[in-house]
Amino acid sequence: MPRTSPRPTTKTAVDGGAATIETKTAGNKAEPARRRAASPPPETGDRPVATPTDTAELIDVNLVVLSGHLSAEPEIRTYESGATAARFLVTVRLNEPRRRVDVIPVTVWEPDDDLTSDPPNRGERVWFTGNLQRRFWEAPDGRRSRLEVVAHQFQRGGTSDHPNRPVDGSPS
């Protein structure tokens, strides 16, 4: 029976507009062929695959998409510095992998006039997109911290009469 050569496998990692392509053959021999492309490879329907050696080329992502109901009336504050913040508590109910309810704090810095003049009501469905951040402060009992979502976009309910809009007043 004639011996056939093993089929090569290709793994691609995309890094900020450039792609690294590594080809290996199965078996004992590995034939790395690395090249840097000026642009990402064309869409082939395959997802890019990162190998442990590609970790230096990966980017970090901090993106939160949150949908739930307001568990309290929003709190809108203006600080001495002149900065304005709207604070929401969003209840998110999950059934999988186990039943649980989380109440997640969401802060919107410098919200647009629409959000401050007509804030959503307690119990209303809301959607936020933003980033997860950890805040630190000094309290009488020591240093404290809290995780919160700092939102960049807000949407009520999910109906077409309240289109997705940025919370800072800039156009969508």
Beta strands, then each sheet from edge to edge (+ up, - down):
strand 1: 8-15
strand 2: 18-25
strand 3: 35-37
strand 4: 64-70
strand 5: 75-78
strand 6: 84-94
strand 7: 100-109
strand 8: 125-139
strand 9: 142-156
strand 10: 165-166
sheet 1: 1+ 2- 3+
sheet 2: 5+ 6- 4+ 8- 9+ 7+
sheet 3: 5+ 6- 4+ 8- 9+ 10-
end
